[in-house]
């Protein structure tokens, strides 16, 4: 492995390594290549590495980078002063394996993270509900602690949605419905992202199912909202908001994810489709409802980023998952500090996709320039 000197401006990207036989051994390689291309025009070198491999004594790390021929090369690199966190965790155990290494980076006085990753869904909910502007858009959210929680809340709401407190791409999400005759219908996606549906005969068997399904993973419980099209296809909106070169928030794009009929989630990882927002609203909602819906979406997308940042710390970008029920009410379902951009490829909105890739580099450039000038 050859040693390569650091460029005056370098952005490090931390990732979780997967298949060691794959080159490079991490996901999102195509995205990182695009970031590299944007960075080249700004005089920024991009390197990708695992936080577990940093040598803190020498402040160097074995890293991957895109070479002149667009292939991937490796070399020992100085540890950059600006880092973009793109670590994705499979489960709690995987997260705990990386946590101390990422924390070491976050606590280093000579390193700045482009944005600090949000905590779990419940922690984010606890922040957001403090805002009188945002609170009306939040579905009631509670931590799962015991199977009895499900029974109690099912009697109150009739139907519930349970999902992992950490990011899941729809994996491990399930809807539970109490039927008048006393049995329960359970449907969702397994940890392996396989769809399932079955009937559970009584409370005792439901509690047994919950213990087996949830195990030691942290889960949250929400009412199961009517967020589907007339032909029973689940859908939600993904709103991408990002910091720009002026260090201001802007809404990069909004698109709709539509799942398969009869399923619980609309995630693209689970076979969902994507479409543009306005045609979707015009097709599925009365004309008089569309302007108020758009107004509420704008209200959420402009209120959430600055409010979270004040209570959580610096951020780079957020993916807001928003639902619209059959009555036209808008719900903020999730906030993700490591959003993807695939949805804009699916909708064919290439200019939005391009802007979504450019903005992290533009923002990084504004920070790196400030750092070289004596301020951050």
MARVEX-198928 format. One record per residue: x, y, z of N, C-alpha, C in turn. Coordinates in steps of 0.02 Angstrom, whole numbers, padded with zeros to 5 digits, always signed. Layout:
BEGIN
XYZXYZXYZ/...
END
This chain:
BEGIN
+00043-00060+00000+00000+00000+00000+00044+00062+00000/+00035+00104-00051+00079+00161-00057+00054+00221-00017/+00099+00263+00004+00081+00324+00041+00073+00381-00009/+00017+00418-00001+00003+00474-00045-00005+00536-00001/+00027+00590-00020+00022+00651+00020-00048+00681+00015/-00069+00713+00070-00136+00743+00073-00139+00806+00031/-00197+00814-00003-00211+00877-00039-00221+00932+00013/-00209+00995-00005-00222+01050+00042-00294+01048+00070/-00341+01027+00028-00410+01020+00050-00431+00947+00043/-00450+00916+00098-00469+00846+00096-00533+00835+00136/-00579+00798+00108-00639+00776+00143-00634+00701+00153/-00637+00679+00216-00639+00608+00232-00711+00585+00238/-00725+00524+00214-00791+00493+00221-00782+00429+00261/-00816+00424+00318-00811+00363+00357-00869+00316+00339/-00853+00252+00333-00901+00201+00312-00891+00138+00354/-00940+00094+00351-00934+00027+00380-00914-00021+00324/-00859-00056+00333-00838-00104+00282-00883-00165+00285/-00898-00193+00226-00940-00252+00221-00900-00311+00196/-00916-00334+00136-00883-00391+00105-00809-00374+00090/-00763-00408+00124-00691-00394+00116-00666-00412+00046/-00702-00456+00011-00681-00477-00056-00705-00429-00109/-00748-00381-00091-00773-00333-00139-00726-00272-00141/-00713-00247-00201-00672-00187-00208-00713-00131-00238/-00723-00077-00202-00705-00067-00132-00755-00102-00085/-00736-00113-00021-00777-00154+00024-00832-00115+00061/-00865-00069+00027-00917-00029+00059-00972-00011+00008/-01030+00006+00033-01085+00027-00010-01076+00100-00030/-01118+00123-00075-01119+00193-00099-01056+00213-00137/-01020+00165-00165-00959+00181-00202-00973+00229-00260/-01029+00219-00295-01046+00262-00352-01058+00334-00328/-01091+00341-00271-01104+00408-00242-01038+00442-00225/-00992+00404-00196-00927+00433-00176-00886+00453-00238/-00893+00415-00292-00859+00434-00354-00886+00501-00380/-00952+00510-00374-00982+00573-00395-00959+00631-00351/-00954+00618-00285-00928+00670-00240-00856+00688-00258/-00818+00637-00276-00748+00649-00296-00744+00694-00357/-00789+00681-00405-00789+00720-00467-00806+00793-00453/-00856+00805-00408-00874+00873-00389-00815+00905-00351/-00785+00866-00306-00729+00891-00266-00670+00912-00309/-00659+00875-00364-00602+00891-00408-00607+00963-00433/-00668+00983-00452-00678+01051-00476-00669+01104-00422/-00673+01083-00359-00665+01130-00303-00596+01126-00271/-00554+01081-00297-00488+01072-00268-00489+01032-00203/-00539+00987-00196-00546+00946-00136-00534+00873-00154/-00489+00842-00117-00478+00770-00123-00528+00734-00077/-00557+00679-00101-00604+00639-00061-00572+00571-00046/-00570+00552+00017-00546+00486+00037-00598+00451+00080/-00600+00385+00075-00651+00345+00109-00616+00293+00153/-00637+00287+00216-00604+00240+00261-00650+00219+00318/-00629+00167+00352-00665+00143+00411-00639+00178+00473/-00683+00202+00517-00659+00233+00579-00621+00185+00624/-00629+00120+00612-00595+00070+00653-00521+00063+00635/-00500+00091+00578-00432+00080+00554-00385+00139+00565/-00408+00191+00599-00367+00250+00609-00309+00235+00657/-00250+00257+00639-00192+00253+00684-00186+00322+00717/-00208+00326+00779-00210+00390+00813-00141+00417+00834/-00093+00371+00839-00025+00394+00856+00005+00435+00799/-00005+00411+00738+00023+00446+00680-00029+00490+00646/-00092+00484+00668-00148+00519+00638-00150+00507+00562/-00146+00443+00545-00152+00421+00476-00202+00364+00472/-00224+00348+00410-00273+00295+00402-00266+00264+00333/-00271+00198+00327-00274+00167+00260-00342+00185+00229/-00341+00215+00170-00401+00242+00140-00408+00222+00067/-00469+00226+00042-00485+00217-00028-00497+00284-00060/-00480+00290-00124-00492+00353-00161-00498+00336-00235/-00530+00380-00272-00539+00370-00344-00478+00396-00381/-00449+00354-00422-00389+00371-00460-00407+00407-00525/-00356+00428-00561-00366+00466-00623-00406+00427-00675/-00399+00360-00674-00436+00318-00723-00506+00300-00698/-00528+00332-00644-00594+00322-00613-00600+00256-00576/-00544+00218-00572-00544+00158-00530-00527+00176-00458/-00534+00127-00414-00521+00139-00343-00450+00118-00325/-00414+00161-00290-00348+00146-00265-00346+00151-00189/-00291+00129-00160-00283+00131-00087-00216+00161-00069/-00213+00189-00009-00151+00217+00015-00159+00242+00087/-00102+00252+00120-00103+00280+00187-00110+00356+00181/-00161+00384+00214-00175+00455+00208-00174+00488+00277/-00153+00552+00279-00161+00590+00341-00235+00595+00359/-00249+00593+00423-00319+00597+00446-00346+00667+00430/-00400+00672+00392-00426+00738+00373-00456+00775+00433/-00461+00840+00426-00491+00881+00479-00566+00890+00470/-00593+00868+00412-00665+00872+00398-00689+00803+00375/-00741+00777+00409-00763+00708+00396-00839+00705+00386/-00859+00666+00337-00929+00654+00318-00947+00584+00341/-00994+00578+00386-01014+00513+00415-01065+00479+00370/-01045+00424+00337-01091+00383+00298-01088+00310+00323/-01082+00302+00388-01085+00235+00418-01158+00213+00425/-01173+00155+00399-01241+00127+00406-01236+00062+00445/-01279+00054+00494-01274-00003+00540-01331-00052+00528/-01314-00116+00528-01363-00168+00514-01410-00180+00573/-01384-00174+00634-01424-00185+00693-01387-00154+00753/-01415-00164+00813-01386-00134+00873-01315-00159+00885/-01304-00223+00874-01238-00253+00886-01186-00221+00839/-01205-00212+00776-01161-00181+00727-01145-00108+00747/-01197-00073+00769-01189-00003+00791-01140+00001+00850/-01149-00044+00899-01106-00042+00959-01033-00058+00941/-01023-00098+00889-00954-00115+00868-00918-00055+00840/-00955-00008+00810-00924+00051+00780-00927+00112+00826/-00973+00113+00873-00987+00173+00913-00924+00204+00944/-00881+00167+00979-00823+00200+01011-00776+00232+00961/-00770+00204+00901-00725+00231+00850-00752+00296+00821/-00819+00298+00810-00850+00359+00784-00849+00413+00838/-00860+00393+00901-00858+00441+00956-00789+00473+00963/-00737+00433+00953-00669+00459+00957-00658+00515+00905/-00685+00504+00846-00680+00555+00793-00719+00617+00814/-00780+00607+00838-00824+00664+00856-00795+00706+00913/-00756+00674+00956-00729+00709+01015-00660+00739+01002/-00631+00725+00944-00565+00751+00930-00568+00826+00916/-00528+00867+00950-00533+00940+00942-00508+00965+00874/-00472+00921+00837-00444+00942+00773-00487+00918+00713/-00543+00887+00729-00586+00861+00676-00656+00891+00682/-00684+00908+00625-00754+00930+00622-00793+00881+00579/-00851+00859+00604-00897+00820+00564-00941+00866+00523/-00953+00849+00460-00998+00890+00419-01066+00897+00453/-01088+00844+00484-01150+00845+00522-01148+00788+00572/-01177+00800+00631-01178+00748+00683-01240+00705+00674/-01230+00639+00671-01286+00593+00659-01338+00599+00714/-01401+00596+00694-01455+00596+00743-01455+00532+00783/-01486+00534+00842-01497+00474+00881-01554+00434+00849/-01585+00390+00888-01639+00349+00862-01703+00388+00851/-01753+00353+00825-01817+00385+00809-01850+00415+00870/-01847+00381+00927-01880+00408+00987-01844+00470+01013/-01778+00469+01011-01740+00528+01034-01756+00588+00990/-01762+00577+00925-01779+00632+00879-01850+00657+00891/-01896+00611+00905-01965+00629+00921-01967+00673+00983/-01928+00656+01033-01926+00695+01096-01901+00766+01083/-01855+00774+01036-01832+00842+01018-01888+00879+00982/-01917+00848+00931-01964+00882+00887-02029+00902+00923/-02051+00862+00971-02115+00877+01003-02111+00939+01047/-02050+00965+01058-02042+01027+01096-02062+01088+01055/-02068+01080+00989-02085+01136+00946-02161+01140+00937/-02192+01196+00955-02264+01203+00945-02284+01203+00871/-02236+01220+00827-02250+01219+00755-02249+01148+00728/-02202+01107+00751-02192+01040+00724-02237+00988+00758/-02251+00997+00823-02287+00946+00862-02352+00923+00830/-02394+00967+00801-02457+00943+00772-02448+00894+00714/-02388+00892+00685-02376+00847+00628-02348+00779+00651/-02336+00770+00716-02304+00708+00740-02356+00657+00763/-02353+00595+00738-02395+00542+00767-02368+00525+00837/-02413+00511+00885-02389+00491+00952-02340+00433+00947/-02284+00440+00980-02230+00390+00975-02207+00370+01045/-02206+00305+01060-02184+00281+01125-02132+00226+01115/-02090+00218+01165-02042+00163+01165-02077+00097+01179/-02057+00045+01143-02080-00022+01161-02037-00047+01219/-02070-00069+01273-02034-00096+01330-02054-00168+01345/-02119-00182+01343-02143-00250+01355-02199-00266+01306/-02214-00331+01295-02270-00349+01251-02337-00321+01275/-02343-00309+01341-02405-00281+01367-02419-00211+01339/-02365-00176+01319-02373-00110+01289-02415-00115+01225/-02403-00167+01186-02441-00176+01124-02515-00187+01138/-02530-00229+01187-02600-00244+01203-02635-00181+01226/-02603-00143+01269-02634-00081+01296-02648-00031+01240/-02599-00021+01196-02606+00029+01143-02652+00005+01087/-02655-00061+01076-02701-00087+01026-02773-00074+01047/-02787-00081+01112-02855-00068+01136-02873+00006+01128/-02822+00049+01129-02835+00121+01121-02841+00141+01048/-02796+00115+01005-02793+00139+00936-02823+00090+00885/-02827+00026+00902-02853-00023+00855-02800-00053+00810/-02755-00011+00785-02699-00034+00743-02636+00003+00763/-02579-00032+00759-02514-00003+00778-02463-00018+00724/-02412+00025+00722-02353+00013+00681-02294+00009+00728/-02254-00044+00723-02194-00050+00763-02134-00051+00716/-02080-00016+00736-02020-00015+00694-01958-00005+00737/-01901-00029+00712-01839-00021+00751-01824+00053+00764/-01796+00067+00822-01779+00135+00840-01722+00162+00796/-01680+00118+00772-01627+00137+00725-01651+00130+00654/-01614+00159+00606-01633+00156+00535-01640+00085+00511/-01691+00074+00467-01705+00005+00449-01719-00006+00375/-01730+00046+00334-01749+00038+00264-01811-00006+00257/-01855-00004+00307-01916-00044+00306-01908-00113+00336/-01846-00133+00351-01835-00199+00381-01860-00200+00453/-01892-00255+00471-01915-00262+00541-01974-00218+00559/-02009-00191+00509-02068-00150+00522-02130-00193+00516/-02178-00185+00563-02238-00225+00562-02299-00185+00583/-02356-00200+00553-02420-00170+00572-02461-00224+00607/-02492-00205+00662-02533-00252+00702-02603-00224+00707/-02653-00263+00688-02723-00240+00690-02764-00286+00733/-02803-00257+00779-02849-00295+00822-02916-00300+00786/-02939-00362+00774-03003-00372+00740-03059-00380+00792/-03121-00364+00773-03177-00366+00820-03186-00434+00855/-03168-00487+00822-03177-00554+00852-03121-00573+00900/-03073-00527+00909-03022-00539+00960-02955-00564+00936/-02951-00581+00871-02886-00603+00846-02848-00543+00816/-02784-00553+00799-02741-00500+00775-02712-00518+00707/-02710-00468+00663-02675-00477+00600-02608-00442+00604/-02555-00478+00586-02486-00451+00588-02457-00456+00518/-02433-00399+00493-02401-00400+00427-02345-00349+00425/-02295-00364+00385-02238-00318+00381-02181-00348+00342/-02119-00328+00362-02060-00353+00330-02011-00379+00383/-01981-00435+00369-01934-00466+00416-01868-00427+00416/-01821-00448+00460-01755-00417+00461-01718-00428+00395/-01736-00482+00360-01706-00495+00295-01744-00460+00239/-01792-00416+00258-01832-00376+00211-01880-00419+00169/-01901-00476+00198-01950-00518+00164-02020-00501+00191/-02070-00493+00147-02138-00478+00171-02169-00539+00206/-02210-00526+00257-02245-00580+00292-02314-00555+00312/-02359-00602+00323-02426-00586+00348-02456-00649+00378/-02481-00643+00439-02515-00700+00470-02562-00676+00525/-02604-00722+00547-02654-00707+00598-02631-00737+00665/-02641-00698+00719-02624-00720+00787-02688-00724+00826/-02700-00781+00860-02767-00796+00886-02786-00759+00950/-02738-00742+00993-02757-00712+01057-02699-00669+01084/-02713-00635+01141-02663-00591+01171-02599-00627+01189/-02606-00686+01218-02547-00724+01240-02501-00740+01182/-02531-00763+01126-02490-00780+01068-02460-00718+01035/-02496-00662+01039-02469-00599+01012-02407-00578+01052/-02411-00585+01118-02353-00567+01159-02294-00612+01145/-02307-00676+01134-02253-00723+01116-02222-00704+01049/-02265-00686+01001-02240-00666+00935-02196-00603+00942/-02220-00554+00981-02183-00491+00989-02114-00503+01019/-02110-00546+01070-02045-00560+01101-01997-00592+01051/-02023-00637+01011-01980-00671+00962-01960-00624+00905/-02006-00580+00884-01993-00535+00827-01946-00479+00847/-01957-00449+00906-01918-00391+00927-01852-00410+00959/-01852-00463+00999-01793-00486+01035-01761-00429+01075/-01696-00416+01065-01664-00364+01106-01654-00299+01067/-01688-00292+01010-01684-00230+00971-01729-00177+01000/-01707-00115+01001-01749-00061+01025-01801-00044+00973/-01864-00040+00995-01920-00027+00950-01961+00032+00974/-01997+00064+00927-02047+00114+00945-02115+00091+00920/-02167+00121+00950-02236+00106+00933-02272+00170+00913/-02308+00167+00856-02349+00223+00834-02417+00198+00813/-02469+00240+00813-02532+00220+00782-02521+00205+00708/-02557+00156+00682-02551+00140+00611-02596+00186+00572/-02566+00235+00537-02604+00286+00502-02625+00261+00432/-02678+00290+00406-02705+00271+00340-02666+00308+00286/-02606+00286+00272-02562+00319+00225-02555+00276+00163/-02609+00271+00125-02607+00230+00065-02654+00259+00012/-02642+00239-00050-02683+00261-00107-02749+00224-00106/-02798+00245-00148-02862+00210-00150-02856+00135-00167/-02803+00115-00204-02793+00044-00219-02748+00010-00167/-02743+00040-00108-02711+00011-00049-02635+00003-00057/-02604+00048-00093-02531+00047-00097-02503+00099-00048/-02460+00077-00002-02432+00125+00047-02386+00175+00011/-02384+00236+00036-02340+00286+00007-02317+00335+00060/-02262+00368+00047-02241+00425+00087-02199+00471+00044/-02184+00529+00070-02143+00578+00035-02073+00579+00066/-02022+00582+00024-01955+00594+00048-01935+00665+00027/-01923+00707+00077-01902+00775+00066-01828+00779+00086/-01786+00800+00039-01715+00807+00052-01699+00881+00064/-01676+00897+00124-01655+00965+00141-01580+00963+00157/-01543+01012+00130-01470+01012+00136-01443+01082+00148/-01384+01085+00179-01348+01148+00184-01316+01163+00116/-01317+01227+00096-01286+01246+00033-01220+01282+00045/-01192+01309-00009-01127+01341-00004-01128+01404+00039/-01188+01431+00051-01194+01489+00095-01208+01469+00167/-01204+01403+00179-01216+01374+00246-01288+01385+00268/-01333+01388+00219-01405+01396+00232-01442+01333+00211/-01499+01319+00243-01540+01261+00226-01578+01275+00161/-01581+01225+00118-01625+01229+00060-01657+01161+00047/-01718+01161+00021-01751+01099+00003-01728+01080-00067/-01690+01026-00071-01662+01005-00135-01715+00974-00179/-01757+00932-00150-01809+00899-00190-01857+00860-00147/-01915+00845-00176-01966+00805-00143-01992+00754-00193/-01999+00692-00172-02026+00640-00215-02069+00593-00174/-02110+00553-00208-02156+00507-00175-02132+00435-00185/-02130+00398-00130-02115+00326-00134-02180+00287-00126/-02191+00240-00171-02253+00201-00171-02236+00127-00166/-02264+00094-00115-02250+00023-00106-02299-00021-00144/-02290-00086-00138-02334-00134-00171-02400-00139-00133/-02454-00152-00170-02520-00157-00139-02521-00209-00084/-02550-00190-00027-02557-00236+00029-02497-00240+00075/-02441-00206+00057-02382-00207+00100-02386-00149+00149/-02339-00148+00197-02340-00097+00250-02296-00038+00234/-02239-00050+00202-02190+00004+00191-02185+00021+00117/-02160+00082+00105-02151+00106+00036-02077+00111+00017/-02033+00085+00058-01961+00094+00047-01939+00065-00020/-01894+00100-00054-01868+00076-00118-01831+00010-00109/-01799+00001-00050-01763-00062-00036-01811-00122-00035/-01875-00108-00022-01924-00162-00019-01963-00170-00083/-01938-00141-00138-01971-00148-00203-02018-00092-00220/-02014-00036-00183-02058+00021-00197-02039+00058-00260/-02086+00100-00284-02075+00141-00343-02072+00214-00321/-02050+00257-00367-02046+00328-00351-02079+00369-00406/-02109+00425-00386-02140+00470-00434-02136+00541-00409/-02151+00589-00453-02148+00659-00435-02208+00679-00392/-02200+00730-00350-02250+00747-00300-02314+00775-00330/-02310+00829-00369-02371+00864-00390-02418+00819-00432/-02393+00782-00482-02439+00738-00518-02473+00687-00472/-02436+00662-00422-02464+00613-00375-02521+00645-00335/-02511+00705-00309-02563+00739-00271-02624+00753-00315/-02612+00777-00376-02668+00792-00421-02709+00730-00437/-02675+00673-00439-02710+00610-00456-02751+00583-00397/-02726+00592-00336-02756+00556-00279-02794+00600-00230/-02792+00667-00237-02826+00711-00190-02869+00762-00227/-02926+00781-00197-02968+00833-00228-02927+00897-00239/-02943+00933-00292-02905+00993-00311-02901+01044-00254/-02955+01051-00215-02955+01101-00161-02909+01081-00103/-02892+01015-00098-02849+00993-00044-02775+01002-00060/-02757+01005-00124-02686+01005-00143-02648+01066-00118/-02672+01128-00127-02634+01185-00101-02622+01183-00026/-02673+01167+00017-02659+01161+00088-02608+01107+00105/-02610+01051+00069-02561+00997+00080-02491+01023+00064/-02482+01056+00008-02417+01083-00012-02392+01134+00039/-02439+01174+00065-02421+01225+00115-02395+01192+00179/-02427+01138+00200-02406+01103+00260-02338+01068+00250/-02328+01041+00190-02263+01009+00175-02207+01060+00179/-02219+01119+00151-02170+01173+00153-02157+01195+00226/-02209+01197+00265-02203+01217+00336-02158+01169+00373/-02169+01104+00363-02129+01052+00396-02056+01056+00374/-02045+01060+00307-01977+01057+00281-01936+01119+00300/-01969+01176+00312-01932+01235+00332-01922+01239+00408/-01968+01209+00447-01964+01214+00520-01918+01162+00551/-01916+01102+00524-01881+01047+00557-01804+01056+00560/-01770+01070+00504-01696+01072+00507-01667+01121+00558/-01688+01185+00557-01658+01231+00606-01676+01214+00678/-01736+01187+00689-01756+01170+00758-01714+01112+00785/-01706+01060+00744-01665+01003+00766-01593+01026+00778/-01568+01068+00734-01498+01089+00740-01485+01127+00805/-01533+01168+00825-01526+01205+00888-01521+01157+00948/-01560+01103+00946-01564+01058+01003-01517+00998+00998/-01490+00985+00939-01449+00925+00929-01376+00942+00915/-01365+00994+00875-01297+01010+00854-01294+01015+00779/-01235+01032+00751-01229+01045+00679-01250+00986+00636/-01284+01003+00581-01308+00954+00533-01287+00974+00463/-01286+00926+00418-01271+00939+00347-01333+00932+00304/-01372+00879+00316-01429+00863+00273-01477+00819+00313/-01540+00820+00292-01591+00780+00324-01638+00752+00271/-01659+00691+00281-01713+00663+00241-01775+00661+00285/-01827+00697+00265-01890+00699+00303-01939+00652+00269/-01964+00603+00306-02016+00558+00280-02083+00583+00304/-02126+00600+00256-02190+00632+00271-02246+00589+00242/-02300+00581+00281-02359+00545+00257-02418+00593+00250/-02464+00574+00206-02526+00612+00197-02583+00562+00202/-02628+00572+00251-02681+00523+00261-02740+00536+00213/-02791+00495+00219-02848+00499+00172-02886+00564+00178/-02880+00597+00236-02913+00661+00247-02870+00721+00226/-02810+00707+00202-02765+00761+00181-02723+00789+00237/-02723+00757+00295-02679+00779+00350-02607+00756+00337/-02561+00800+00354-02490+00787+00342-02457+00765+00407/-02417+00711+00403-02383+00682+00461-02309+00678+00448/-02269+00699+00497-02196+00690+00494-02180+00623+00526/-02160+00575+00486-02151+00506+00509-02081+00492+00536/-02030+00517+00501-01961+00504+00521-01916+00560+00497/-01859+00567+00530-01807+00614+00508-01741+00575+00508/-01707+00576+00451-01646+00537+00441-01588+00584+00426/-01534+00579+00464-01477+00623+00453-01427+00594+00403/-01440+00535+00376-01398+00505+00324-01441+00484+00265/-01474+00532+00233-01521+00515+00179-01487+00492+00116/-01522+00450+00079-01498+00429+00013-01525+00476-00041/-01505+00464-00103-01525+00506-00159-01554+00466-00217/-01560+00400-00207-01583+00356-00260-01651+00375-00287/-01693+00402-00244-01762+00416-00264-01765+00464-00323/-01717+00510-00328-01719+00559-00383-01694+00529-00449/-01657+00474-00445-01642+00436-00505-01704+00400-00529/-01743+00374-00482-01804+00337-00498-01856+00382-00531/-01859+00445-00509-01908+00492-00538-01882+00525-00601/-01818+00515-00617-01790+00545-00677-01773+00619-00670/-01773+00644-00608-01759+00715-00596-01684+00724-00587/-01648+00724-00643-01576+00722-00642-01544+00786-00615/-01576+00843-00626-01548+00905-00600-01551+00906-00524/-01606+00879-00496-01612+00875-00423-01559+00827-00396/-01553+00770-00429-01503+00720-00409-01433+00752-00410/-01418+00790-00463-01352+00822-00469-01341+00872-00412/-01391+00912-00398-01386+00961-00344-01378+00925-00277/-01412+00869-00268-01408+00831-00205-01338+00805-00193/-01302+00790-00246-01232+00766-00241-01185+00825-00231/-01199+00881-00264-01154+00938-00261-01153+00972-00193/-01211+00977-00161-01216+01019-00101-01170+00998-00044/-01162+00932-00028-01114+00915+00025-01044+00940+00010/-01024+00938-00054-00957+00961-00072-00953+01037-00069/-01005+01071-00091-01006+01145-00087-01001+01167-00014/-01040+01134+00029-01039+01152+00100-00970+01137+00131/-00943+01077+00113-00876+01059+00138-00824+01110+00115/-00831+01133+00054-00783+01183+00027-00786+01248+00067/-00848+01269+00084-00855+01331+00123-00823+01324+00192/-00828+01265+00221-00797+01253+00287-00721+01249+00282/-00696+01213+00231-00624+01205+00224-00590+01272+00207/-00623+01312+00165-00595+01379+00150-00592+01421+00213/-00644+01418+00253-00645+01456+00316-00592+01433+00363/-00580+01367+00364-00529+01338+00409-00460+01362+00389/-00446+01362+00323-00380+01385+00299-00370+01460+00312/-00427+01496+00314-00423+01567+00327-00420+01585+00400/-00420+01534+00443-00413+01546+00515-00476+01540+00555/-00531+01523+00523-00594+01513+00559-00632+01455+00530/-00680+01427+00568-00718+01370+00545-00790+01391+00535/
END
